[in-house]
């Protein structure tokens, strides 16, 4: 009889300890999901490592390029790169993109490579790459798949204004 009581008592105490231990883990603040996502996703970690290599000059070049109107086929965008990206981030409904970040590096030719990392609604990691030419102050797509999407043609208001002149 004493063995049975001790056995039940031991199992009860062990159960309480396990339950209390499980509750304590859940009661504390949850670990940062962003930090755990970065460490568990090698693609994201590689992108962040590349972005971290951007020099202060590269960061200044990113800001300059975001304020520029990129060219596609020699035609200037009607909006700056920052405005187009902002539109894709906020005004496309379920097709909004999520920004990961920017990186820039100077090429041996003196031109700059500027890359925008993002995730579309498909949740894949994509990058759009532009080249900035300081000789003629132009920004144009370097990759022909993603970067040309971040270009805006003239709006209907612009077309009406030109027609009325």
N, C-alpha and C positions, 0 to 999 in steps of 0.2 A: 504494500500500500504506500509506504514512504517513497519507494522508487517511482511509482506512478505520479505522485504529487510533485516530486522533484522534476520529473520529466515534463509534466504539463507546465509547471512553473518556468522551467528553462526555455521551453518552446515559446511560451507567452512572452518572456523577456526578450528573447531573440527576435520575435515578430515585431514587438514594439520598437526595438532598436532599429531594425530594418526599415520600418515604416517611418520612424522619426528621422532617420538618416536620409531617406528619399525625400521627405518633406523639406528638410533643411536645404537640400540642393535646389529645389524648385522655388523656395521662398526668397532666396537671395537674388540680387540683380542678375538678369540674364546677360551672358557674355555678348559683347558687341557682335551682331550678326554680320556687319560689314567686315570686321577683322577676321572672323572665322570664314567668311565667304572668300576673302582674298587669299587666305592661306590654303583653303581647300580647292581653289580653282587655279590650276597652273597657268592657264591662258591669261587670266586677269592679272596674276602676279607678274607674268612676263611683260604685259603691257605697262603696268605700273612701274616696273624696273626701267623700261625704256623711257617712260615719261620723266622719271627721276634724274635721268642723265642730261636733261635739258639745262643748258647754261643760262645765266642771267641775260646774256645777249639773245639767246634763243627765246626766252620768255618775252623779251621786249619785241622780238620779231613776230611772235604769235599775236600779241596785242595789235601790232601794226597791221598784220594780215586780216585780223578779224574786223578791222575798221575799213578795209578795202572792199571794192566791188570786183569780184573775180571775173575773168573773161572766159567765155566759151566760144570757140570758133571766131575769135576776134571781137565778139560782142560783150560789152560790159553788162554785168548784172544790174538790174534796177534797184537792188538792195545790197547792203553790205553783207559780208560773210556772216557776221554775228547776227544780223537781222534774219537772214534765211535760216540759220541754225535754230534761232529762237522760235521761229515759226514752226519748224519741224518738231521742236520739243514740246510746244504747247497747243498748237492749233490743228493737229491732224487726228484728233480723237484717239481711237484705239491703235492708230498707226504712228503715234508719237514715238520719237526716239529718246533714248536715255544717254546722256553724256557720260563718258568715262573720263576723258581729258585730252590734253594736247601735248605734242612734243615738237621740237624743231631742232634742226642741225644745219650747219653751213656745209655746203659741198665744196670740193676742191676747186670748182669753177667760180666760186664766189657767190653763187646763187644759194637760196635757202630752201630746204625741204621742210614743209610744215604739214603735220599729220594730225587729224582729228579722229579720236577713237570714240566709238559710240555703239549702242545696241538698239537695233530696231525692234519692232513688235515680235519678230521671230526669235528674239533672245540670243542670236548669234553675235559674236564680236566682229565688228567691221571697222575699217579705217578708210578715211578719205584723205588723199594726199595731193597737196598743191605744191607748185614751185613758184618762188618769188624771185624775180629778176630785178636786182637793184639798179642795173644800167638803164632800164626804161620804166622802172617802177610799175611792173605788171605782176599780177597774180593769176595763175591759170592752173587747171587741173593737170596733175601729173599722172594719176591713175585714171583710166577712162571709164571705170565701172561705177565708183561711188562718188567721187568729187563733183562730176558734172551735175549731180542731183541737187547740189547746194548752190544753185544759180536761179535767179528769178528774171523772167522776161518782163517787158513793160506791161504795166497794168492797163486795164481798160480806160482809167482816168488819164493816164499818160497818152494813150492813143487818141483820145478825144481832144486833149489839149493841143496836140500837134496838128490834128485835122482842122481845128478852128483857126489856126494861125494863117 
